[in-house]
Amino acid sequence: MKIDTYWDMAQLSQIKTGSSAAKAFEEEFVHLFLKEVRKEFENSPFFGGSFGNKLYFDMFDMQLAHTIAESDRLGIKEYIQEAIEQYERNGHG
């Protein structure tokens, strides 16, 4: 399994379609959501606040976000795609 990094700018430059941009946005949205939820648990004994723990859980959240986005269950990607298509139909694209 390939784990993508969020700092890989070359990968971002490969996004060419509205569908892939919508999927990337959905994945990043879920990652940021998980990251914010995780902040509530940072001071608990289980999660701890060390650099290693933060790095581990950030990578875990990135993979979890990828898996959730790949499931196509949230509908965020479809919503964004529809908005892009409507924008283009109205002559703005």
Secondary structure, 3 states (H helix, E strand, C coil): CCCCCCCCHHHHCCCCCHHHHHHHHHHHHHHHHHHHHHHCCCCCCCCCCCHHHHHHHHHHHHHHHHHHHHCCCCCHHHHHHHHHHHHHHCCCC
